[in-house]
């Protein structure tokens, strides 16, 4: 996953930008059955969970989506982590397939916090 983050203390707003995911499937997997999206939320407590658009037919989807989390204090920023969950959305009969997930402390993503 390629991501970036920015926190504006004056507005108590956190921005998480999901740029892209890479190498989700090997070349033998049928590209027509790839329909992935990313869920982004803050932990603990799964605060303000958000989901990206679904990108179809790509092993290396480019999202370029911004996720805003409001009313996040400077104290919270130092304690929270952000969790990313990448899933391949199933068809109406199939379940979603978890491709991977990762949780990262916000202090590791933000400089100067």
Secondary structure as GFF3:
##gff-version 3
##sequence-region A 1 113
A	DSSP	beta_strand	2	8	.	.	.	ID=ss1
A	DSSP	beta_strand	13	20	.	.	.	ID=ss2
A	DSSP	three_ten_helix	31	33	.	.	.	ID=ss3
A	DSSP	beta_strand	35	43	.	.	.	ID=ss4
A	DSSP	beta_strand	47	51	.	.	.	ID=ss5
A	DSSP	beta_strand	55	56	.	.	.	ID=ss6
A	DSSP	beta_strand	62	69	.	.	.	ID=ss7
A	DSSP	alpha_helix	74	77	.	.	.	ID=ss8
A	DSSP	beta_strand	81	88	.	.	.	ID=ss9
A	DSSP	beta_strand	97	105	.	.	.	ID=ss10
A	DSSP	alpha_helix	106	109	.	.	.	ID=ss11
###
